[in-house]
Amino acid sequence: MTALTLAQARTIVDAALAHGRANDFKPIGVVVVDARGAVKMTAIEDGNALLRADIAHGKAYGCVAVGVGGRTLQKMALDRPHFITALGGLTRDRLTPVPGGVLIRDAAGTLLGAVGISGDTSDNDELAALAGIEAAGLRADTGA
């Protein structure tokens, strides 16, 4: 079985943070979870708001819990709000259905986990996630 390693999670976090700094993003928080939704790594930049880690976790956890990227979760929230509300309850409010949550896959397409980022716009959060996943040599799935 393929598993997301701590080294890969560290690369994702470091590259995502570097991408944010290189592009003058507001301070971001990054959470990487494995395919079970267990946290592998969390990093929150100085100057970040109190709930950014929780929001980033909700983005990542929601993706692996439902098996889709953040953009698909956002579409589901718009198209079927009652369903997303029910999922929120089932996940004990650990679901944030917006871009910035990105599934992490290996070259064969096997789900390894997800990264969630919060701090700038959702689109910029997603760009930082993509940079992190690419730096780790893995495939990103935004749900777009």
N, C-alpha and C positions, 0 to 999 in steps of 0.2 A: 504494500500500500504506500502511495506517495503521501508525504506529509510536508507541511510548511515548516521549514527549519527556523530556528532562532536567528541564524545568520541571514537568511533571506528576509525575515521580518525587520531585522536591523538595517539591512540595505534599503528596504522600502521606506522605512522611517527617515533615514538619513537623506536619501535622494528626494523624498517629498519635501522635507524641510528646506533643503538646498534650493529646490525649484521655487518654493515660495519666496525665499529671500532674494533669489536672482531676479524675480519678477515683481518685487516690491509688494507682495501680498501682505495683508494684515497678518498679525501673528496667528498661526494655525495650531491646531491640535490634531494628532494622528493616532489612530488606534488600529492595530492589526489583530485580527482574530483568525483562528484556524477553522477548518471545515466544520468543527463541532460548535463553533461560536465562542470557544474559550480564548481569552485574551492572551496573545503572544507578546505584545509590546504596546506601550502607550508613551507618547512624548507630547508634552504641551509646552509651546514656546512661552517665554516670558511676555507679560503684557496681555495674555489671553484672558477672556472672560471666564467666570467660574464654571459655567455649564458646558464649555466647549468639549471637554473630555466625554461627557455624557452624550452630547449630540453626535460626536464622532463615533462613539461606541454604538449608538442607535443606528447610524448609517451602515456600519460594518455588520453588526449583528443581524439587522433586518435583511440584509442581502443574503447571508448564509441561511437564515431561518426560512426564507421563502424560496431561495435558490435562484434569484434573479438580481440583476444590477439595479442601482438606485434610480436610473431613469425609468425602468419598467415599474418600480414601486411607485414613483411619482405619477405615472400614467394610471396605474391602478387606483391611486388615491383620488385622482380626478374623476375617473370613470366609475369607480365603485367604492365610494367613501365608506359605506357601511361595512364592506369587507375589510378594508384597512383598519377601521375602528375595531372590528372583531380581532384582527391580528394583533393590534396593539394590546388588547386585553390578554390574549393568549401568550404573548411574549412579555407580559408584565411591564408594558410600556417601554420595551427596549427595541422600538422600531421607529426609525426616522426616515420616512419615504420621500427623500429628495436626492438630487445628484450630489455626488461627493462620497457615495458608497459604491465601491467597485469590487466585483468578484475577482479573485486571483485564481488563475488556472495554469496548469503546466502545459507543455507543448502538445500533449495528447488531448487536452481539454478537460482533464480531471480537475474537479474543484479542490483547491487547497485551502481556501479561506477568503477573507475580504479585508479591505482597508477602508476605513472611514475617516474623513477629514472635515474639520469644521473651523471656521475662523474668518474666511473671506467670503466671496460670493459662492454659491453652490457650484457654478461652472468652474471657477478658479480652484475650488477645493478638489473637484474632479480632475482637473489638469495636474495638480500636484500628486494625486493618487496615481494617475497614469504614468507620470515620470518615475515614481517610486517603483511601481510594478515592472516597468520596462528596465530600469536599472538592475533589478534582480534577475533579469533574463526570463521573466514569466509573462503570461498573457493576461491582459485586462479584459473584463467583460462589464461594460457600463449599463447594459440593458438597452442601449440605443437601437 
